[in-house]
Amino acid sequence: MIVFILFLQILPEHELMVYATDDKGKIGSIDVVSNLDSLGYHVVYTSDRIIEIRLDSLNLGTVYVKKVVGGETELLVERNEDFDVYFKGRECRHREKSVVYDRHTLDFALRGFDYEFGYKSRFRLHIPEFMIVNADLEVQGETVVDTPAGIFDCWVVRMKPRILFFNKQFFFYIEKEYPHRFVKYSDASGENSILLKYYEASSHD
């Protein structure tokens, strides 16, 4: 049984990551702590807000998201039989049978895809401001990313939501080797970016 669990494990049991952020010139940082338990991957983001996330341990799909800004709950997502969403006072329910990734979970979700040259795929993406939509992934190439946490060989992965009149593209730099760390992010405008500053991982043993 232990061998079976380890075989299915996508990410390390415990991770601590610190990211530098640049939001149109506003410099900040995000601390991210992830722990694997019997309910999946429990992830907490701490910055000027707190985001608590639960991910399915087999596919990194979104199970739960709670986003608190200024002491107030802005977003609450729960994946039960349906995909229940509370966002800024509005409640809605989506009937979804497929795996769904919330936009707040992409730094983890995109670590679970089996990338290679020419890779393309489509997945279901929850964007609270809109709905659940299709999004396209495509490997644009590979590159070396130099960060304060080290130098990483990465896949350059383009993500594009399929929304009418929405043409924005987003680029994720995912480490090629295990544990496939999310190393860098940028949008097509170049005005928003995220870069890995610190990383450590361990086992609960």
VEXNU-279702 format. One line per 4 residues: number of its first residue (from 0); their letters; for each residue x, y, z of N, C-alpha, C, O. Coordinates in steps of 0.1 Angstrom, whole numbers, plus 5000, padded with zeros to 4 digits. Example, Ala and Ser with C-alpha at 12.3 -4.5 7.8 and 13.67 -1.06 7.14 Angstrom:
REM VEXNU-279702
0) AS) 5132,4943,5078,5123,4955,5078,5132,4967,5078,5142,4967,5085  5128,4978,5071,5137,4989,5071,5129,5000,5079,5134,5011,5080 .
//
This chain:
REM VEXNU-279702
0) MIVF) 5008,4988,5000,5000,5000,5000,5009,5013,5000,5006,5022,4993  5019,5013,5008,5028,5024,5008,5034,5027,4995,5035,5039,4991  5039,5017,4988,5045,5018,4975,5035,5024,4965,5038,5033,4957  5022,5020,4966,5011,5025,4957,5009,5040,4959,5008,5047,4949 .
4) ILFL) 5009,5044,4972,5007,5058,4975,5018,5067,4969,5016,5077,4964  5030,5062,4971,5042,5070,4967,5042,5070,4952,5046,5081,4946  5038,5060,4945,5037,5060,4930,5028,5070,4925,5031,5077,4915  5017,5073,4932,5007,5082,4927,5010,5097,4931,5004,5106,4926 .
8) QILP) 5020,5098,4941,5023,5112,4946,5029,5120,4935,5039,5117,4929  5022,5132,4932,5027,5141,4921,5037,5150,4926,5047,5153,4919  5036,5156,4938,5045,5166,4944,5050,5161,4957,5045,5152,4963  5061,5168,4962,5066,5165,4975,5055,5166,4986,5045,5173,4985 .
12) EHEL) 5057,5159,4997,5048,5160,5008,5047,5174,5015,5036,5178,5019  5058,5180,5016,5059,5194,5022,5067,5203,5013,5078,5199,5009  5062,5215,5010,5070,5225,5003,5068,5238,5009,5057,5242,5014  5079,5246,5009,5078,5260,5013,5084,5268,5001,5096,5265,4997 .
16) MVYA) 5077,5278,4996,5082,5286,4985,5079,5301,4988,5069,5304,4994  5089,5309,4983,5087,5323,4984,5089,5329,4970,5099,5326,4963  5079,5337,4966,5080,5343,4953,5080,5359,4954,5074,5365,4962  5088,5365,4945,5088,5379,4943,5077,5382,4933,5076,5375,4923 .
20) TDDK) 5069,5393,4935,5059,5397,4926,5061,5411,4921,5065,5420,4928  5057,5413,4909,5057,5427,4903,5043,5429,4896,5041,5423,4885  5035,5436,4902,5021,5439,4897,5021,5453,4892,5017,5463,4899  5025,5455,4879,5025,5468,4872,5033,5478,4881,5029,5489,4883 .
24) GKIG) 5045,5473,4885,5054,5482,4893,5053,5481,4908,5062,5486,4915  5042,5475,4912,5040,5473,4927,5048,5460,4931,5044,5449,4927  5058,5461,4939,5067,5450,4942,5062,5444,4955,5059,5451,4965  5061,5431,4956,5056,5424,4968,5062,5410,4968,5071,5406,4961 .
28) SIDV) 5057,5402,4977,5061,5388,4978,5050,5379,4983,5040,5384,4989  5051,5366,4980,5041,5356,4984,5048,5345,4991,5057,5339,4985  5044,5341,5003,5049,5329,5009,5038,5318,5006,5026,5320,5008  5043,5306,5002,5034,5295,4999,5039,5283,5006,5050,5279,5005 .
32) VSNL) 5030,5277,5014,5033,5264,5021,5023,5254,5017,5011,5256,5016  5028,5242,5013,5020,5231,5008,5023,5218,5017,5034,5215,5019  5012,5211,5021,5013,5199,5028,5004,5189,5023,4992,5192,5020  5009,5176,5021,5000,5165,5016,4995,5158,5028,5002,5154,5037 .
36) DSLG) 4981,5156,5029,4975,5148,5039,4965,5139,5033,4964,5138,5021  4956,5133,5041,4947,5123,5036,4936,5130,5027,4929,5123,5020  4934,5143,5028,4924,5150,5020,4930,5156,5007,4922,5161,4999  4943,5155,5005,4949,5161,4993,4960,5170,4997,4966,5170,5008 .
40) YHVV) 4963,5179,4987,4974,5189,4990,4967,5202,4996,4958,5208,4990  4971,5205,5008,4966,5217,5015,4976,5228,5013,4988,5227,5017  4972,5239,5006,4982,5250,5003,4977,5263,5009,4965,5266,5008  4986,5271,5015,4982,5284,5020,4992,5294,5014,5004,5293,5015 .
44) YTSD) 4986,5305,5008,4993,5316,5003,4992,5328,5012,4981,5331,5017  5003,5334,5016,5002,5346,5025,5009,5358,5018,5021,5357,5015  5002,5368,5016,5008,5381,5011,4999,5392,5017,4998,5393,5030  4994,5401,5009,4985,5411,5015,4971,5405,5016,4961,5412,5020 .
48) RIIE) 4970,5392,5013,4957,5385,5015,4961,5370,5019,4972,5366,5017  4951,5363,5023,4953,5349,5026,4945,5340,5017,4933,5342,5016  4951,5331,5010,4943,5322,5001,4946,5307,5006,4958,5303,5006  4936,5300,5010,4937,5286,5014,4931,5278,5004,4920,5280,4999 .
52) IRLD) 4938,5267,5000,4934,5259,4988,4936,5244,4992,4945,5240,4999  4927,5236,4987,4928,5221,4988,4927,5216,4974,4918,5219,4966  4937,5208,4970,4938,5202,4957,4937,5187,4957,4942,5181,4967  4931,5181,4948,4930,5166,4946,4944,5161,4945,4952,5166,4937 .
56) SLNL) 4947,5150,4953,4961,5145,4953,4964,5137,4940,4976,5135,4938  4954,5133,4933,4957,5125,4921,4958,5133,4908,4965,5130,4899  4951,5145,4907,4951,5153,4895,4953,5168,4897,4954,5175,4888  4955,5172,4910,4957,5186,4913,4945,5195,4910,4946,5207,4909 .
60) GTVY) 4933,5189,4908,4921,5196,4905,4917,5204,4918,4920,5200,4929  4909,5214,4916,4905,5223,4927,4894,5216,4935,4884,5212,4929  4896,5215,4948,4886,5210,4957,4880,5221,4966,4868,5221,4969  4888,5230,4969,4884,5241,4979,4893,5253,4977,4905,5251,4976 .
64) VKKV) 4887,5265,4977,4895,5277,4977,4888,5287,4986,4876,5289,4985  4895,5293,4995,4890,5304,5003,4900,5316,5002,4912,5314,5006  4895,5327,4997,4904,5339,4996,4899,5350,5005,4887,5354,5004  4907,5355,5014,4903,5365,5024,4912,5377,5022,4924,5377,5022 .
68) VGGE) 4905,5388,5019,4912,5401,5017,4907,5411,5027,4895,5414,5028  4916,5417,5035,4912,5427,5045,4903,5421,5055,4894,5428,5060  4904,5408,5059,4896,5402,5069,4882,5397,5064,4875,5391,5071  4879,5400,5051,4866,5396,5045,4868,5385,5035,4878,5386,5027 .
72) TELL) 4859,5375,5035,4860,5365,5025,4855,5370,5011,4843,5374,5010  4864,5370,5001,4861,5375,4988,4856,5363,4979,4848,5365,4971  4863,5352,4981,4860,5340,4972,4859,5328,4981,4868,5325,4989  4849,5319,4978,4848,5306,4984,4844,5296,4973,4833,5298,4968 .
76) VERN) 4852,5286,4971,4849,5276,4961,4849,5262,4968,4858,5259,4976  4839,5254,4966,4838,5241,4971,4834,5231,4960,4823,5233,4954  4842,5221,4958,4839,5211,4948,4833,5199,4955,4840,5191,4961  4820,5198,4954,4812,5186,4959,4807,5178,4947,4815,5175,4938 .
80) EDFD) 4795,5175,4946,4789,5169,4934,4790,5180,4923,4792,5177,4911  4787,5192,4927,4788,5204,4918,4799,5213,4922,4806,5210,4932  4801,5223,4914,4812,5233,4917,4805,5245,4922,4800,5253,4914  4805,5247,4935,4798,5258,4942,4808,5270,4944,4819,5268,4949 .
84) VYFK) 4803,5282,4940,4812,5294,4941,4804,5305,4948,4793,5309,4944  4811,5312,4957,4807,5324,4963,4818,5334,4959,4830,5332,4962  4814,5345,4952,4824,5355,4948,4818,5369,4950,4809,5373,4942  4824,5376,4959,4820,5390,4962,4805,5392,4963,4799,5401,4956 .
88) GREC) 4799,5383,4971,4785,5385,4974,4776,5377,4964,4763,5377,4966  4781,5372,4953,4773,5365,4943,4776,5349,4945,4787,5345,4946  4765,5342,4944,4766,5327,4945,4762,5321,4932,4752,5325,4926  4769,5310,4928,4765,5303,4916,4770,5289,4918,4778,5285,4926 .
92) RHRE) 4764,5280,4909,4767,5266,4910,4769,5261,4895,4761,5264,4886  4780,5254,4893,4783,5248,4880,4782,5233,4881,4788,5227,4890  4776,5227,4871,4775,5213,4870,4787,5208,4861,4786,5210,4849  4797,5202,4867,4809,5198,4860,4813,5184,4864,4815,5181,4875 .
96) KSVV) 4815,5176,4854,4820,5162,4856,4835,5161,4855,4841,5153,4861  4841,5170,4847,4855,5170,4844,4863,5177,4855,4857,5184,4864  4876,5175,4855,4885,5182,4865,4885,5197,4862,4885,5201,4850  4884,5205,4872,4884,5220,4871,4896,5225,4878,4898,5221,4890 .
100) YDRH) 4903,5235,4873,4914,5242,4879,4909,5256,4881,4906,5263,4871  4909,5261,4893,4906,5275,4896,4919,5284,4892,4930,5279,4893  4917,5296,4888,4928,5304,4884,4938,5307,4895,4950,5309,4892  4934,5306,4907,4943,5308,4919,4952,5296,4921,4961,5296,4929 .
104) TLDF) 4949,5284,4915,4956,5272,4917,4966,5268,4906,4972,5258,4906  4967,5277,4896,4974,5273,4884,4989,5270,4886,4995,5262,4879  4995,5277,4896,5009,5275,4899,5012,5261,4903,5023,5256,4902  5002,5254,4909,5003,5240,4913,4998,5231,4902,5004,5221,4898 .
108) ALRG) 4986,5234,4897,4979,5226,4887,4988,5223,4875,4989,5212,4869  4995,5234,4870,5003,5232,4858,5016,5224,4860,5023,5221,4850  5019,5220,4872,5030,5212,4875,5027,5197,4872,5036,5188,4872  5014,5194,4870,5010,5180,4869,5008,5175,4855,5004,5164,4853 .
112) FDYE) 5011,5183,4845,5010,5179,4831,5023,5173,4826,5034,5177,4830  5022,5164,4817,5033,5157,4811,5038,5164,4799,5035,5160,4787  5046,5175,4800,5050,5183,4789,5061,5176,4781,5069,5168,4786  5061,5180,4768,5072,5177,4759,5071,5186,4747,5062,5194,4746 .
116) FGYK) 5081,5186,4738,5080,5195,4727,5068,5192,4718,5065,5180,4716  5061,5203,4714,5049,5201,4707,5036,5198,4715,5025,5196,4709  5038,5199,4728,5026,5195,4737,5015,5206,4736,5018,5218,4736  5003,5201,4734,4991,5209,4734,4980,5202,4742,4979,5190,4741 .
120) SRFR) 4972,5209,4749,4960,5203,4756,4950,5214,4759,4953,5226,4758  4938,5210,4763,4928,5219,4767,4922,5214,4781,4921,5202,4783  4919,5223,4790,4914,5220,4803,4903,5230,4807,4901,5240,4801  4896,5226,4818,4886,5235,4823,4891,5244,4834,4897,5239,4843 .
124) LHIP) 4889,5257,4832,4895,5267,4841,4883,5275,4847,4875,5281,4840  4884,5276,4860,4874,5285,4867,4880,5299,4869,4891,5300,4875  4873,5309,4863,4877,5323,4865,4866,5330,4872,4855,5332,4866  4867,5333,4885,4856,5338,4893,4849,5350,4887,4837,5351,4888 .
128) EFMI) 4856,5358,4880,4850,5370,4873,4841,5366,4862,4833,5374,4857  4843,5354,4856,4835,5350,4845,4827,5337,4848,4816,5338,4852  4833,5326,4846,4826,5313,4848,4837,5302,4846,4849,5305,4847  4832,5290,4844,4842,5279,4840,4843,5279,4825,4833,5277,4818 .
132) VNAD) 4855,5280,4820,4857,5281,4805,4868,5271,4801,4875,5265,4810  4869,5268,4789,4880,5261,4783,4893,5270,4783,4892,5282,4780  4904,5263,4785,4917,5271,4783,4927,5262,4776,4927,5249,4778  4935,5267,4767,4944,5260,4760,4958,5261,4765,4962,5272,4769 .
136) LEVQ) 4965,5250,4766,4979,5250,4770,4988,5246,4758,4984,5237,4750  4999,5252,4757,5008,5249,4746,5023,5251,4750,5026,5262,4755  5031,5242,4748,5046,5243,4751,5052,5252,4740,5051,5248,4728  5057,5263,4743,5063,5273,4734,5078,5270,4731,5084,5275,4722 .
140) GETV) 5084,5262,4740,5098,5259,4739,5104,5256,4753,5097,5253,4762  5117,5258,4754,5124,5256,4767,5134,5267,4769,5138,5273,4759  5137,5270,4782,5146,5280,4784,5153,5278,4798,5148,5270,4806  5163,5285,4801,5170,5285,4814,5166,5298,4822,5167,5309,4816 .
144) VDTP) 5161,5296,4834,5156,5307,4842,5165,5308,4854,5167,5299,4862  5172,5320,4855,5181,5322,4867,5173,5330,4877,5168,5341,4875  5172,5324,4889,5164,5330,4900,5173,5330,4913,5183,5324,4913  5169,5337,4923,5176,5337,4936,5176,5323,4942,5184,5320,4951 .
148) AGIF) 5166,5314,4938,5166,5301,4943,5174,5291,4936,5175,5279,4940  5180,5295,4925,5188,5286,4916,5185,5288,4902,5177,5297,4898  5192,5280,4894,5190,5281,4879,5182,5268,4875,5186,5257,4879  5172,5270,4867,5163,5260,4863,5161,5258,4848,5159,5268,4841 .
152) DCWV) 5161,5246,4843,5157,5243,4830,5142,5242,4830,5137,5233,4837  5136,5250,4822,5121,5251,4822,5114,5249,4809,5120,5252,4798  5102,5244,4809,5093,5245,4798,5087,5258,4798,5083,5263,4809  5085,5265,4787,5078,5277,4786,5064,5273,4781,5062,5269,4770 .
156) VRMK) 5054,5275,4790,5040,5270,4787,5031,5282,4786,5030,5290,4795  5024,5283,4774,5015,5294,4772,5001,5289,4776,4997,5278,4772  4994,5297,4783,4980,5294,4787,4971,5305,4781,4973,5317,4783  4960,5301,4774,4951,5311,4768,4937,5307,4771,4932,5297,4765 .
160) PRIL) 4929,5314,4780,4915,5311,4782,4907,5313,4769,4910,5323,4761  4897,5305,4766,4889,5306,4754,4876,5314,4758,4866,5308,4760  4878,5327,4758,4867,5336,4762,4865,5346,4750,4875,5352,4745  4853,5348,4746,4850,5357,4735,4855,5371,4738,4852,5376,4749 .
164) FFNK) 4862,5377,4729,4867,5391,4730,4878,5392,4741,4881,5403,4746  4883,5381,4746,4894,5381,4756,4906,5374,4750,4906,5362,4748  4916,5382,4746,4928,5377,4739,4941,5376,4747,4951,5375,4741  4940,5377,4760,4952,5377,4768,4958,5364,4768,4951,5353,4768 .
168) QFFF) 4971,5363,4769,4979,5351,4770,4988,5352,4782,4992,5363,4786  4990,5341,4789,4998,5340,4801,5009,5329,4799,5007,5319,4794  5021,5332,4805,5032,5323,4803,5037,5318,4816,5040,5326,4825  5038,5305,4817,5043,5298,4829,5056,5291,4826,5057,5284,4816 .
172) YIEK) 5066,5292,4835,5078,5286,4833,5079,5274,4844,5080,5277,4856  5078,5262,4839,5077,5250,4848,5090,5242,4846,5094,5239,4835  5096,5239,4858,5108,5231,4858,5106,5218,4851,5096,5211,4853  5116,5214,4842,5115,5202,4834,5116,5190,4843,5109,5180,4841 .
176) EYPH) 5125,5190,4853,5127,5178,4861,5118,5179,4874,5114,5190,4878  5116,5167,4880,5109,5167,4893,5116,5175,4903,5128,5175,4904  5109,5183,4911,5094,5183,4914,5087,5193,4905,5076,5197,4909  5092,5196,4893,5084,5204,4883,5080,5217,4890,5068,5221,4889 .
180) RFVK) 5089,5224,4896,5085,5237,4903,5080,5247,4894,5085,5249,4882  5070,5255,4898,5066,5267,4892,5077,5278,4895,5078,5282,4906  5084,5282,4884,5096,5290,4886,5093,5305,4883,5098,5314,4889  5085,5307,4872,5083,5321,4868,5070,5322,4861,5065,5312,4855 .
184) YSDA) 5064,5334,4861,5052,5337,4854,5053,5351,4848,5059,5360,4854  5047,5353,4837,5046,5367,4831,5033,5367,4822,5029,5356,4816  5027,5378,4821,5016,5379,4811,5022,5386,4798,5034,5390,4798  5014,5386,4788,5019,5391,4775,5023,5405,4775,5031,5409,4767 .
188) SGEN) 5017,5413,4784,5021,5427,4785,5034,5430,4791,5040,5440,4789  5039,5420,4799,5052,5422,4806,5051,5430,4818,5061,5433,4825  5039,5434,4822,5037,5443,4833,5034,5436,4846,5035,5442,4857  5032,5423,4845,5030,5415,4857,5039,5403,4857,5039,5396,4847 .
192) SILL) 5045,5400,4868,5054,5388,4868,5056,5383,4882,5053,5389,4892  5060,5370,4883,5062,5363,4895,5075,5355,4893,5077,5349,4883  5084,5355,4903,5097,5348,4902,5100,5341,4915,5099,5347,4926  5104,5328,4914,5108,5321,4926,5120,5326,4933,5131,5329,4926 .
196) KYYE) 5119,5329,4946,5131,5334,4954,5137,5324,4963,5149,5324,4965  5128,5315,4968,5133,5305,4978,5125,5292,4977,5113,5293,4975  5131,5281,4980,5124,5268,4979,5130,5258,4989,5142,5257,4989  5121,5251,4996,5126,5239,5003,5115,5229,5003,5103,5232,5003 .
200) ASSH) 5119,5216,5004,5109,5205,5004,5114,5195,5014,5126,5193,5016  5104,5187,5019,5108,5177,5029,5097,5166,5029,5086,5168,5024  5100,5155,5036,5090,5144,5038,5085,5146,5053,5092,5151,5061  5073,5141,5055,5068,5141,5069,5075,5131,5078,5073,5132,5090 .
204) D) 5082,5122,5072,5088,5112,5081,5099,5117,5090,5105,5110,5098 .
//
